[in-house]
Amino acid sequence: MISFFLALKRLVKALWQAFKLKNFQVLFAMVLILLVSGTTFYVMQEGLSVIDALYFCVVTLSTIGHPSFEPQTTFGKVFTIIYIFSGNGVFIGLIGYVAYAMIQKPEKKKRNAWRE
């Protein structure tokens, strides 16, 4: 249990570091837009509940996939294809920035900063 909290602390710290990067902020906003638009589409077109539609969008963007749901309409299937191709790159880019922030060594404060 302690290792879980240590890993969670490290993840939160990496997210905090990543949020300082402008590219991460843009990717984060794009992922939010993709999640909202995808959720709205699946609620309106496929008749899913909001939480089911959001869940489907998250597992689709994270490349996990949903084994028991597939869009029922042709338009839903075409949208899902476009959603996967456009969304996976953005989502993987976002995860890449989090990974970069996790492995990046923090800058040590210089002891003699007044000499510069």
PAVEX-378943 format. One record per atom (N, C-alpha, C): y, x, z; residue in three letters; atom name. Coordinates in steps of 0.2 Angstrom, whole numbers, plus 5000, padded with zeros to 4 digits. Each point is the difference from the previous one (the first is absolute). Layout:
{{Y X Z} ALA CA}
...
END
This chain:
{{4994 5004 5000} MET N}
{{5006 4996 5000} MET CA}
{{5006 5004 5000} MET C}
{{5000 5006 5003} ILE N}
{{5006 5004 5001} ILE CA}
{{5001 5003 4993} ILE C}
{{4995 5002 4996} SER N}
{{5001 5003 4993} SER CA}
{{5003 4995 4996} SER C}
{{4999 4993 5001} PHE N}
{{5003 4995 4996} PHE CA}
{{5007 5000 5001} PHE C}
{{5002 5000 5006} PHE N}
{{5007 5000 5002} PHE CA}
{{5004 5006 4997} PHE C}
{{4997 5006 5001} LEU N}
{{5002 5006 4997} LEU CA}
{{5001 5000 4993} LEU C}
{{4995 4997 4996} ALA N}
{{5001 4999 4993} ALA CA}
{{5006 4995 4998} ALA C}
{{5000 4995 5004} LEU N}
{{5005 4995 4999} LEU CA}
{{5007 5003 5001} LEU C}
{{5001 5004 5005} LYS N}
{{5006 5004 5002} LYS CA}
{{5002 5004 4994} LYS C}
{{4995 5004 4997} ARG N}
{{5001 5004 4994} ARG CA}
{{5002 4996 4994} ARG C}
{{4997 4994 4999} LEU N}
{{5002 4996 4994} LEU CA}
{{5007 4997 5001} LEU C}
{{5002 4998 5006} VAL N}
{{5007 4997 5001} VAL CA}
{{5005 5006 4999} VAL C}
{{4998 5006 5003} LYS N}
{{5005 5006 4999} LYS CA}
{{5001 5001 4992} LYS C}
{{4994 5000 4997} ALA N}
{{5001 5002 4992} ALA CA}
{{5004 4994 4997} ALA C}
{{4999 4994 5002} LEU N}
{{5004 4995 4997} LEU CA}
{{5007 5000 5001} LEU C}
{{5002 5002 5006} TRP N}
{{5007 5002 5002} TRP CA}
{{5003 5005 4996} TRP C}
{{4996 5006 4999} GLN N}
{{5002 5005 4996} GLN CA}
{{5001 4998 4992} GLN C}
{{4995 4996 4998} ALA N}
{{5000 4998 4993} ALA CA}
{{5006 4995 4999} ALA C}
{{5002 4996 5004} PHE N}
{{5005 4996 4999} PHE CA}
{{5007 5003 4999} PHE C}
{{5000 5007 5002} LYS N}
{{5006 5004 4999} LYS CA}
{{5001 5002 4993} LYS C}
{{4995 4999 4996} LEU N}
{{5000 5002 4993} LEU CA}
{{5002 4994 4996} LEU C}
{{5005 5001 4995} LYS N}
{{5002 4995 4996} LYS CA}
{{4995 4997 4996} LYS C}
{{4996 5004 4997} ASN N}
{{4995 4998 4995} ASN CA}
{{4995 4996 5004} ASN C}
{{4998 5001 5006} PHE N}
{{4996 4996 5004} PHE CA}
{{5003 4993 5001} PHE C}
{{5006 5000 5002} GLN N}
{{5004 4994 5001} GLN CA}
{{5000 4995 4994} GLN C}
{{5000 5003 4994} VAL N}
{{5000 4996 4994} VAL CA}
{{4993 4998 4998} VAL C}
{{4995 5004 5001} LEU N}
{{4993 4998 4999} LEU CA}
{{4998 4994 5005} LEU C}
{{5003 5001 5007} PHE N}
{{4998 4995 5005} PHE CA}
{{5003 4993 4998} PHE C}
{{5006 5000 4997} ALA N}
{{5004 4994 4998} ALA CA}
{{4996 4997 4994} ALA C}
{{4997 5004 4995} MET N}
{{4997 4998 4995} MET CA}
{{4993 4997 5002} MET C}
{{4997 5003 5005} VAL N}
{{4993 4997 5002} VAL CA}
{{5002 4993 5004} VAL C}
{{5005 5000 5003} LEU N}
{{5002 4993 5003} LEU CA}
{{5001 4995 4995} LEU C}
{{5004 5002 4995} ILE N}
{{5001 4995 4994} ILE CA}
{{4994 4998 4997} ILE C}
{{4995 5005 4999} LEU N}
{{4994 4998 4997} LEU CA}
{{4996 4996 5004} LEU C}
{{5000 5001 5007} LEU N}
{{4996 4995 5004} LEU CA}
{{5003 4993 5000} LEU C}
{{5006 5000 5001} VAL N}
{{5003 4993 5000} VAL CA}
{{4999 4997 4993} VAL C}
{{5001 5003 4995} SER N}
{{4999 4997 4993} SER CA}
{{4993 4998 4999} SER C}
{{4995 5004 5002} GLY N}
{{4993 4999 4999} GLY CA}
{{4998 4994 5005} GLY C}
{{5002 5000 5006} THR N}
{{4999 4995 5004} THR CA}
{{5002 4993 4998} THR C}
{{5007 5000 4998} THR N}
{{5003 4994 4997} THR CA}
{{4996 4997 4994} THR C}
{{4998 5005 4995} PHE N}
{{4996 4998 4994} PHE CA}
{{4993 4997 5002} PHE C}
{{4997 5003 5005} TYR N}
{{4993 4997 5001} TYR CA}
{{5000 4994 5004} TYR C}
{{5005 4999 5004} VAL N}
{{5001 4994 5004} VAL CA}
{{5002 4994 4995} VAL C}
{{5004 5001 4995} MET N}
{{5002 4995 4995} MET CA}
{{4995 4999 4995} MET C}
{{4997 5005 4997} GLN N}
{{4996 5000 4994} GLN CA}
{{4993 4999 5002} GLN C}
{{4997 5003 5005} GLU N}
{{4993 5000 5002} GLU CA}
{{4999 4995 5006} GLU C}
{{5005 4998 5003} GLY N}
{{4999 4995 5006} GLY CA}
{{4998 5003 5006} GLY C}
{{5000 5007 5001} LEU N}
{{4998 5003 5006} LEU CA}
{{5005 4999 5006} LEU C}
{{4998 5000 5006} SER N}
{{5005 5000 5006} SER CA}
{{5004 5007 5000} SER C}
{{5006 5000 5003} VAL N}
{{5004 5006 5000} VAL CA}
{{4996 5006 5003} VAL C}
{{4997 4999 5005} ILE N}
{{4996 5006 5003} ILE CA}
{{4994 5002 4996} ILE C}
{{4997 4995 4996} ASP N}
{{4995 5003 4996} ASP CA}
{{5003 5003 4994} ASP C}
{{5005 4998 4997} ALA N}
{{5003 5003 4994} ALA CA}
{{5003 5007 5002} ALA C}
{{5003 5000 5006} LEU N}
{{5002 5007 5002} LEU CA}
{{4995 5005 5001} LEU C}
{{4994 4997 5003} TYR N}
{{4994 5004 5001} TYR CA}
{{4998 5003 4993} TYR C}
{{4999 4995 4996} PHE N}
{{4998 5002 4993} PHE CA}
{{5004 5005 4997} PHE C}
{{5007 5000 5001} CYS N}
{{5004 5004 4997} CYS CA}
{{5000 5007 5003} CYS C}
{{4999 5001 5006} VAL N}
{{4999 5006 5004} VAL CA}
{{4994 5003 4998} VAL C}
{{4994 4997 5000} VAL N}
{{4994 5003 4998} VAL CA}
{{5000 5002 4993} VAL C}
{{5003 4996 4995} THR N}
{{5001 5002 4993} THR CA}
{{5004 5006 4999} THR C}
{{5006 5001 5004} LEU N}
{{5004 5006 4999} LEU CA}
{{4997 5006 5003} LEU C}
{{4996 4999 5005} SER N}
{{4997 5006 5004} SER CA}
{{4994 5002 4996} SER C}
{{4998 4997 4995} THR N}
{{4994 5001 4996} THR CA}
{{4993 4999 5004} THR C}
{{5001 4996 5005} ILE N}
{{4994 4998 5003} ILE CA}
{{4996 4995 4996} ILE C}
{{5004 4995 4998} GLY N}
{{4997 4994 4997} GLY CA}
{{4997 4995 5004} GLY C}
{{5000 4994 4998} HIS N}
{{4997 4994 5004} HIS CA}
{{4994 4997 4996} HIS C}
{{4994 5001 5004} PRO N}
{{4994 4998 4996} PRO CA}
{{4999 4993 4999} PRO C}
{{5003 4995 5004} SER N}
{{4998 4993 4999} SER CA}
{{5006 4996 4997} SER C}
{{5005 5003 4998} PHE N}
{{5005 4996 4996} PHE CA}
{{5002 5004 4994} PHE C}
{{5001 4995 4995} GLU N}
{{5002 5002 4993} GLU CA}
{{5005 4995 4998} GLU C}
{{5005 5001 4996} PRO N}
{{5004 4995 4998} PRO CA}
{{4997 4995 4995} PRO C}
{{5001 4994 5001} GLN N}
{{4997 4994 4997} GLN CA}
{{5003 4999 4993} GLN C}
{{5006 5001 4999} THR N}
{{5004 4998 4994} THR CA}
{{5000 5006 4995} THR C}
{{5001 4999 4994} THR N}
{{5001 5006 4995} THR CA}
{{5006 5003 5002} THR C}
{{5006 4996 5001} PHE N}
{{5006 5003 5002} PHE CA}
{{5000 5005 5006} PHE C}
{{4996 4997 5005} GLY N}
{{4999 5004 5006} GLY CA}
{{4996 5007 4999} GLY C}
{{4995 4999 4995} LYS N}
{{4996 5007 4999} LYS CA}
{{5005 5005 4996} LYS C}
{{5004 4997 4995} VAL N}
{{5005 5005 4997} VAL CA}
{{5005 5003 5005} VAL C}
{{5002 4995 5004} PHE N}
{{5005 5003 5005} PHE CA}
{{4997 5005 5005} PHE C}
{{4994 4999 5002} THR N}
{{4996 5005 5004} THR CA}
{{4999 5006 4996} THR C}
{{4999 5000 4994} ILE N}
{{4999 5007 4996} ILE CA}
{{5006 5004 5000} ILE C}
{{5006 4996 4999} ILE N}
{{5006 5003 5000} ILE CA}
{{5002 5003 5007} ILE C}
{{4999 4996 5005} TYR N}
{{5001 5001 5007} TYR CA}
{{4997 5006 5002} TYR C}
{{4993 5001 4998} ILE N}
{{4997 5006 5002} ILE CA}
{{5002 5006 4997} ILE C}
{{5002 5000 4993} PHE N}
{{5002 5006 4997} PHE CA}
{{5007 5002 5002} PHE C}
{{5004 4995 5002} SER N}
{{5007 5002 5002} SER CA}
{{5000 5002 5007} SER C}
{{4996 4996 5004} GLY N}
{{5001 5001 5007} GLY CA}
{{4996 5006 5003} GLY C}
{{4994 5001 4997} ASN N}
{{4997 5006 5003} ASN CA}
{{5003 5006 5000} ASN C}
{{5004 5002 4995} GLY N}
{{5004 5006 4999} GLY CA}
{{5005 5001 5006} GLY C}
{{5003 4994 5001} VAL N}
{{5006 5000 5005} VAL CA}
{{4997 5001 5007} VAL C}
{{4995 4996 5001} PHE N}
{{4996 5000 5007} PHE CA}
{{4998 5007 5001} PHE C}
{{4996 5003 4995} ILE N}
{{4997 5007 5001} ILE CA}
{{5006 5005 5001} ILE C}
{{5006 4999 4996} GLY N}
{{5005 5005 5002} GLY CA}
{{5003 4999 5007} GLY C}
{{5000 4994 5002} LEU N}
{{5003 4999 5007} LEU CA}
{{4995 5003 5005} LEU C}
{{4993 5000 4999} ILE N}
{{4996 5003 5005} ILE CA}
{{5000 5007 4999} ILE C}
{{5001 5003 4994} GLY N}
{{5001 5007 4999} GLY CA}
{{5006 5003 5004} GLY C}
{{5006 4996 5000} TYR N}
{{5005 5002 5005} TYR CA}
{{4998 5000 5007} TYR C}
{{4997 4995 5002} VAL N}
{{4997 5000 5007} VAL CA}
{{4996 5006 5002} VAL C}
{{4995 5002 4995} ALA N}
{{4996 5006 5001} ALA CA}
{{5004 5006 5000} ALA C}
{{5005 5001 4996} TYR N}
{{5004 5005 4999} TYR CA}
{{5004 5001 5007} TYR C}
{{5002 4995 5003} ALA N}
{{5004 5000 5006} ALA CA}
{{4995 5002 5006} ALA C}
{{4994 4998 4999} MET N}
{{4995 5002 5005} MET CA}
{{4998 5007 5000} MET C}
{{5000 5003 4995} ILE N}
{{4997 5007 4999} ILE CA}
{{5006 5005 5001} ILE C}
{{5006 4998 4999} GLN N}
{{5006 5004 5000} GLN CA}
{{5002 5002 5007} GLN C}
{{5001 5007 5001} LYS N}
{{5001 5002 5006} LYS CA}
{{5007 4999 5002} LYS C}
{{5001 4997 5006} PRO N}
{{5007 4999 5002} PRO CA}
{{5005 5006 5000} PRO C}
{{5006 4999 4999} GLU N}
{{5004 5006 5000} GLU CA}
{{5002 5001 5007} GLU C}
{{4999 5007 5002} LYS N}
{{5002 5002 5007} LYS CA}
{{5007 5001 5000} LYS C}
{{5003 4997 5006} LYS N}
{{5007 5001 5001} LYS CA}
{{5001 5007 5001} LYS C}
{{5005 5003 4997} LYS N}
{{5002 5007 5000} LYS CA}
{{5003 5001 5007} LYS C}
{{4998 5005 5003} ARG N}
{{5003 5002 5007} ARG CA}
{{5007 5002 5000} ARG C}
{{5001 5004 4995} ASN N}
{{5007 5003 4999} ASN CA}
{{5004 4997 4995} ASN C}
{{5000 4993 5000} ALA N}
{{5004 4997 4994} ALA CA}
{{5007 5001 5000} ALA C}
{{5003 5002 5006} TRP N}
{{5007 5002 5000} TRP CA}
{{5002 5006 4996} TRP C}
{{4995 5004 4998} ARG N}
{{5001 5006 4996} ARG CA}
{{5001 4999 4993} ARG C}
{{4998 4994 4998} GLU N}
{{5000 4999 4992} GLU CA}
{{5007 4998 4998} GLU C}
END
